[in-house]
């Protein structure tokens, strides 16, 4: 979806003043550490996946998203998921107190601390068994489709309608647009190279941008 989160290439957003990575702390305040921990811990309950989590943050009012700090957006998304999955009520959320057991309690997957540590260390691959042959080959020219979906997508707004060249085929991976809706299916993933001038105009000569894009995002430009 196009929203407050999709800022790449947006004009008139003001100057960027990032902290040097060598000087920036992992967390700027204790509450950020707790939000990070809560997000990881509740994600292990097995009630949603990473794309649902991202989409929950994106579904905020764009002005709220832009006003919030990074971890405030994480917290807003987490609260949305807890309510939608029936794990808390609005009253419990407001009072920060669990008044009763959740109807979804029996379906929760609650790992031990040791299991949680193993899960975090191992991670999870997005690779899936290949269902269809890739439509595109190396050096094929492809154009990114214009998308007006209200769902989750990994297509940056600035690439819509732009033509590039396939430089790598990465195999069949979990398709985030479907995954955010609870449908776990795989689609072919490609790395596509774009001339910076096609993305940003004549101010970007001799630049190239590589974007990983799933097959449903692409049309043949030949």
C-alpha positions as CSV (number, residue, x, y, z in Angstrom):
1,X,0.0,0.0,0.0
2,X,1.0,3.6,-0.5
3,X,1.2,5.3,2.9
4,X,3.2,7.3,5.4
5,X,5.7,4.4,5.6
6,X,6.6,4.6,1.9
7,X,8.9,7.6,1.9
8,X,11.6,6.6,-0.7
9,X,11.9,9.4,-3.3
10,X,9.2,11.6,-1.6
11,X,10.0,15.3,-2.1
12,X,9.7,18.1,0.5
13,X,10.1,15.9,3.5
14,X,12.8,18.1,5.0
15,X,16.5,17.5,5.7
16,X,17.8,14.1,6.9
17,X,20.0,14.4,9.9
18,X,20.9,10.8,10.8
19,X,23.0,9.9,13.9
20,X,26.4,8.4,13.0
21,X,26.0,4.7,13.2
22,X,29.1,4.5,15.4
23,X,27.5,6.8,17.9
24,X,23.9,5.7,17.8
25,X,22.8,3.5,20.7
26,X,20.7,0.4,20.0
27,X,17.9,1.8,22.1
28,X,17.5,5.5,23.0
29,X,15.4,4.7,26.1
30,X,14.4,1.7,28.2
31,X,10.8,1.7,26.8
32,X,12.2,1.1,23.3
33,X,14.0,-2.0,24.6
34,X,10.7,-3.2,26.1
35,X,8.7,-2.6,23.0
36,X,11.4,-4.6,21.0
37,X,11.2,-7.4,23.5
38,X,7.4,-7.5,23.5
39,X,7.2,-7.5,19.8
40,X,9.6,-10.5,19.5
41,X,7.9,-12.4,22.4
42,X,4.3,-12.0,21.1
43,X,5.5,-12.8,17.6
44,X,6.5,-16.2,18.9
45,X,2.9,-17.0,20.0
46,X,2.2,-18.0,16.5
47,X,-0.7,-15.7,15.8
48,X,0.8,-13.7,13.0
49,X,3.8,-13.5,10.7
50,X,6.3,-10.8,9.9
51,X,4.4,-9.4,6.9
52,X,1.2,-9.2,9.0
53,X,3.3,-7.3,11.6
54,X,4.7,-4.9,9.1
55,X,1.2,-4.3,7.6
56,X,-0.2,-3.6,11.0
57,X,2.2,-0.7,11.4
58,X,1.6,0.6,7.9
59,X,-2.2,0.7,8.4
60,X,-1.9,3.7,10.8
61,X,-3.1,7.1,9.7
62,X,-0.2,8.4,7.6
63,X,0.1,11.5,9.9
64,X,0.4,9.3,13.0
65,X,3.0,7.2,11.3
66,X,5.1,10.2,10.4
67,X,4.7,11.8,13.9
68,X,5.7,8.6,15.6
69,X,9.3,7.5,16.3
70,X,10.5,4.1,15.1
71,X,9.5,2.1,18.1
72,X,6.3,4.1,18.6
73,X,5.2,2.7,15.2
74,X,6.3,-0.8,16.4
75,X,4.1,-0.4,19.5
76,X,1.1,0.9,17.4
77,X,1.3,-2.2,15.1
78,X,1.6,-4.5,18.1
79,X,-1.5,-3.1,19.8
80,X,-3.4,-3.5,16.5
81,X,-2.5,-7.2,16.2
82,X,-3.2,-7.9,19.9
83,X,-6.7,-6.5,19.5
84,X,-7.4,-8.1,16.1
85,X,-6.3,-11.5,17.2
86,X,-8.4,-11.3,20.4
87,X,-5.5,-11.5,22.8
88,X,-6.5,-8.4,24.6
89,X,-9.6,-6.2,24.8
90,X,-9.6,-2.4,24.3
91,X,-10.3,-2.0,28.0
92,X,-7.4,-4.3,29.0
93,X,-5.1,-2.4,26.6
94,X,-6.1,1.0,28.1
95,X,-5.7,-0.2,31.7
96,X,-2.6,-2.3,31.0
97,X,-4.2,-5.1,33.0
98,X,-5.3,-8.5,31.8
99,X,-8.9,-8.9,33.2
100,X,-9.5,-12.4,32.0
101,X,-8.1,-15.3,30.0
102,X,-8.0,-14.9,26.2
103,X,-10.3,-17.0,24.0
104,X,-7.2,-17.6,21.8
105,X,-5.2,-18.8,24.8
106,X,-5.4,-22.5,23.9
107,X,-4.0,-21.9,20.5
108,X,-0.9,-19.9,21.6
109,X,2.6,-21.3,21.1
110,X,4.6,-20.3,24.1
111,X,8.3,-21.3,23.8
112,X,10.6,-21.7,26.8
113,X,13.4,-19.1,27.1
114,X,15.8,-21.7,25.8
115,X,13.6,-22.4,22.7
116,X,13.1,-18.7,22.1
117,X,16.8,-18.1,22.1
118,X,17.3,-21.0,19.6
119,X,14.6,-19.5,17.4
120,X,16.1,-16.1,17.4
121,X,19.6,-17.5,16.6
122,X,18.4,-19.8,13.8
123,X,16.0,-17.4,12.0
124,X,13.7,-18.7,9.3
125,X,14.3,-18.9,5.5
126,X,11.8,-17.4,3.1
127,X,12.6,-20.0,0.4
128,X,9.7,-22.2,-0.7
129,X,9.4,-25.1,-3.1
130,X,9.2,-23.9,-6.7
131,X,5.7,-24.1,-8.2
132,X,6.1,-22.4,-11.5
133,X,9.0,-21.8,-13.9
134,X,10.4,-18.2,-13.8
135,X,8.9,-16.0,-16.4
136,X,12.0,-13.8,-16.7
137,X,15.7,-14.5,-17.4
138,X,18.9,-12.7,-16.9
139,X,19.1,-9.4,-18.9
140,X,15.3,-9.4,-19.6
141,X,13.9,-5.9,-19.4
142,X,10.9,-5.6,-17.1
143,X,8.6,-2.8,-16.0
144,X,7.3,-2.5,-12.4
145,X,3.5,-2.5,-12.3
146,X,1.6,0.4,-10.9
147,X,0.0,-0.7,-7.7
148,X,-2.8,0.9,-5.8
149,X,-3.4,-2.0,-3.4
150,X,-4.5,-1.3,0.2
151,X,-2.7,-4.4,1.3
152,X,1.0,-5.0,2.2
153,X,3.5,-4.9,-0.6
154,X,7.3,-4.7,-0.9
155,X,7.3,-2.5,-4.0
156,X,8.7,0.9,-3.3
157,X,6.5,3.7,-4.6
158,X,9.4,5.3,-6.5
159,X,9.8,2.2,-8.7
160,X,6.3,2.0,-10.0
161,X,6.1,2.2,-13.8
162,X,9.9,2.2,-14.1
163,X,11.8,-0.2,-16.4
164,X,14.9,-2.1,-15.4
165,X,16.9,-5.2,-16.2
166,X,16.9,-8.5,-14.4
167,X,20.4,-9.2,-13.1
168,X,19.7,-12.2,-10.8
169,X,17.1,-14.9,-10.3
170,X,16.8,-15.7,-6.5
171,X,14.4,-18.6,-6.6
172,X,10.9,-19.0,-5.1
173,X,10.3,-17.1,-1.9
174,X,7.4,-16.4,0.4
175,X,5.2,-13.7,-1.3
176,X,4.7,-10.9,1.3
177,X,1.5,-9.5,-0.3
178,X,-0.3,-12.8,0.3
179,X,1.6,-13.6,3.5
180,X,0.3,-10.4,5.1
181,X,-3.2,-11.7,4.5
182,X,-2.5,-15.1,6.0
183,X,-1.9,-16.9,2.7
184,X,1.5,-18.6,2.7
185,X,2.6,-19.0,-1.0
186,X,5.8,-18.7,-2.9
187,X,6.5,-16.5,-6.0
188,X,9.7,-16.1,-8.0
189,X,12.0,-13.4,-6.8
190,X,14.4,-11.3,-8.9
191,X,17.0,-8.7,-8.5
192,X,16.3,-5.9,-10.9
193,X,18.8,-3.1,-11.8
194,X,17.5,0.4,-12.5
195,X,19.4,3.4,-14.0
196,X,19.3,6.1,-11.3
197,X,18.2,8.6,-14.0
198,X,15.1,6.6,-14.6
199,X,14.2,6.7,-10.9
200,X,15.4,10.1,-9.9
201,X,15.8,12.1,-13.1
202,X,18.9,13.7,-14.6
203,X,20.3,14.6,-11.2
204,X,21.5,11.0,-10.8
205,X,23.9,10.2,-13.6
206,X,26.1,7.2,-13.5
207,X,24.1,5.6,-10.7
208,X,22.4,2.2,-10.4
209,X,19.8,0.9,-7.9
210,X,19.2,-2.8,-7.3
211,X,15.8,-3.8,-6.0
212,X,14.6,-7.4,-5.2
213,X,11.1,-7.7,-6.7
214,X,8.6,-10.6,-6.8
215,X,7.3,-11.8,-10.2
216,X,3.7,-10.5,-9.7
217,X,5.2,-7.0,-9.5
218,X,6.7,-7.2,-13.0
219,X,5.6,-7.1,-16.6
220,X,7.8,-7.8,-19.6
221,X,9.1,-4.6,-21.2
222,X,10.1,-6.3,-24.5
